[in-house]
Amino acid sequence: MPAILYLSRGDVEGLGISVADVIRDLEAAFAAKGRGEVEMPPKPGIHPRPDSFIHAMPAYVRSSDIAGLKWISGFPDNPSRGLPYISGLMILNDPATGVPLAVMDASWITAVRTGAATAVAAKYLARREATHLAFIGCGVQARSNLDALAVVQPRLTDILAYDIRPEAAEAFAEYGQMRHRLRVAVCRTPEEAVRGAELIVTATPILKHPTPVLLAEWLRPGVFLCTLDFDSSVTPAAFEAADLLCSDDVAQLDFYRLDGYFRGVPDRIGDLGDIVAGRMKGRERPDARVISINLGLALEDVVTAHRIYQAARTAGAGRDLEL
Ligand SMILES: NC(=O)c1ccc[n+]([C@@H]2O[C@H](COP(=O)([O-])OP(=O)(O)OC[C@H]3O[C@@H](n4cnc5c(N)ncnc54)[C@H](O)[C@@H]3O)[C@@H](O)[C@H]2O)c1
């Protein structure tokens, strides 16, 4: 049996893979999905504590012959224990034999590929000239989404940051100023952040019984809103107000509806894969209000892990383990 390559979080981060490369990989993977070239069953999950999850996320991307699985958890009480909300492992398999090729930490992958997926959605659904970007929830995802949106939205000048913990918004403000040289306003209410924005990302914890706050009348004409937290932040009326409603995977969204999420969210949802593959139109009018519900897909993880695996083999990073 060939050895398995093990990559720690430090090994993965040390490879210096660029967000722009991950965005390109994901755009190609979404196009493959739109052409029907991806096998990706909706994620099964277990829920050991209230509002926690551990999901199994397998995918096979036929056009690039990449197979693997992510086993990823989200535990909302972890930050109070000094642990990250999200943690997990990624396994890559040889698609010809099924033999595991690599096991790696999934934190970097999850953060970076989620931002990259938002950037792919923005490329097709946002106005390029948008300058003001709001975040509701200023944790790990806010940072990686800002990094990725900065690649595809070249006119960004201002960030509007709201977090239920003002210290988290302050720390994020420092990140935005230092890393991206953008003006960052820490907002006292979600309304203040959203009303001023042309681009919005919601990244608060996912709750089974949410009390969303984001109202339809706060959304400007021409806005692009990407939800990473299901329907935890956005009210059903705000979803209803969208001129175009999309998701990174409609099949998975319907699967979550069976589990009680997305109550009151309209059924008229386009699939990002179809848009990227040119089978459906993206933004058509500058004043359209567009919402993308990004659930996070296994295809994003496997193509990113494949890039990491190749870079690590080239660099001699990580260590070999016997199976
Ligand atoms: N769709 C995807 O692909 C994907 C991928 C990874 C994570 N996520 C989701 O993104 C969300 C954020 O993940 P993260 O890793 O950034 O978590 P995090 O813990 O690093 O950040 C979450 C932030 O939200 C803040 N917050 C909590 N409740 C809030 C509220 N009511 N209003 C405003 N802010 C609030 C917290 O103070 C914290 O700063 C989670 O729901 C996670 O499950 C989605």
The ligand as a MOL file (V3000), in Angstrom:
LIG
                    3D

  0  0  0     0  0            999 V3000
M  V30 BEGIN CTAB
M  V30 COUNTS 44 48 0 0 0
M  V30 BEGIN ATOM
M  V30 1 N -21.7320 28.1020 3.7820 0
M  V30 2 C -20.5160 27.6660 3.9690 0
M  V30 3 O -19.8670 27.1960 3.0590 0
M  V30 4 C -19.8900 27.7960 5.3320 0
M  V30 5 C -18.5840 27.3640 5.5560 0
M  V30 6 C -18.0150 27.5600 6.8110 0
M  V30 7 C -18.7590 28.1620 7.8120 0
M  V30 8 N -20.0360 28.5290 7.5470 0 CHG=1
M  V30 9 C -20.8610 29.1630 8.5470 0
M  V30 10 O -20.4510 30.5080 8.6750 0
M  V30 11 C -20.7860 30.9670 9.9710 0
M  V30 12 C -19.5800 31.6460 10.6030 0
M  V30 13 O -18.5160 30.7310 10.7660 0
M  V30 14 P -17.1310 31.2180 11.3610 0
M  V30 15 O -16.1740 30.0910 11.1970 0
M  V30 16 O -16.8030 32.5560 10.8190 0 CHG=-1
M  V30 17 O -17.5200 31.3560 12.9040 0
M  V30 18 P -16.8450 32.3200 13.9980 0
M  V30 19 O -17.2180 31.7620 15.3210 0
M  V30 20 O -15.3980 32.5130 13.6930 0
M  V30 21 O -17.5850 33.7250 13.7520 0
M  V30 22 C -18.9520 33.9060 14.0080 0
M  V30 23 C -19.1400 35.3430 14.5050 0
M  V30 24 O -20.5490 35.6140 14.5770 0
M  V30 25 C -20.7780 36.4220 15.7410 0
M  V30 26 N -22.1870 36.3340 16.1040 0
M  V30 27 C -22.8120 35.3700 16.8120 0
M  V30 28 N -24.1350 35.6460 16.8590 0
M  V30 29 C -24.3230 36.8080 16.1750 0
M  V30 30 C -25.4560 37.5970 15.8750 0
M  V30 31 N -26.6680 37.2350 16.2770 0
M  V30 32 N -25.2740 38.7350 15.1640 0
M  V30 33 C -24.0490 39.1090 14.7520 0
M  V30 34 N -22.9310 38.3950 15.0130 0
M  V30 35 C -23.0800 37.2490 15.6970 0
M  V30 36 C -19.8140 35.8700 16.7710 0
M  V30 37 O -19.5850 36.8060 17.8000 0
M  V30 38 C -18.5680 35.5840 15.9090 0
M  V30 39 O -17.6950 36.6880 15.8870 0
M  V30 40 C -21.2780 29.7310 10.7180 0
M  V30 41 O -22.6780 29.6790 10.6600 0
M  V30 42 C -20.7180 28.5840 9.9220 0
M  V30 43 O -21.4600 27.3840 10.0810 0
M  V30 44 C -20.6030 28.3750 6.3350 0
M  V30 END ATOM
M  V30 BEGIN BOND
M  V30 1 1 1 2
M  V30 2 2 2 3
M  V30 3 1 2 4
M  V30 4 1 4 5
M  V30 5 2 4 44
M  V30 6 2 5 6
M  V30 7 1 6 7
M  V30 8 2 7 8
M  V30 9 1 8 9
M  V30 10 1 8 44
M  V30 11 1 9 10
M  V30 12 1 9 42
M  V30 13 1 10 11
M  V30 14 1 11 12
M  V30 15 1 11 40
M  V30 16 1 12 13
M  V30 17 1 13 14
M  V30 18 2 14 15
M  V30 19 1 14 16
M  V30 20 1 14 17
M  V30 21 1 17 18
M  V30 22 2 18 19
M  V30 23 1 18 20
M  V30 24 1 18 21
M  V30 25 1 21 22
M  V30 26 1 22 23
M  V30 27 1 23 24
M  V30 28 1 23 38
M  V30 29 1 24 25
M  V30 30 1 25 26
M  V30 31 1 25 36
M  V30 32 1 26 27
M  V30 33 1 26 35
M  V30 34 2 27 28
M  V30 35 1 28 29
M  V30 36 1 29 30
M  V30 37 2 29 35
M  V30 38 1 30 31
M  V30 39 2 30 32
M  V30 40 1 32 33
M  V30 41 2 33 34
M  V30 42 1 34 35
M  V30 43 1 36 37
M  V30 44 1 36 38
M  V30 45 1 38 39
M  V30 46 1 40 41
M  V30 47 1 40 42
M  V30 48 1 42 43
M  V30 END BOND
M  V30 END CTAB
M  END
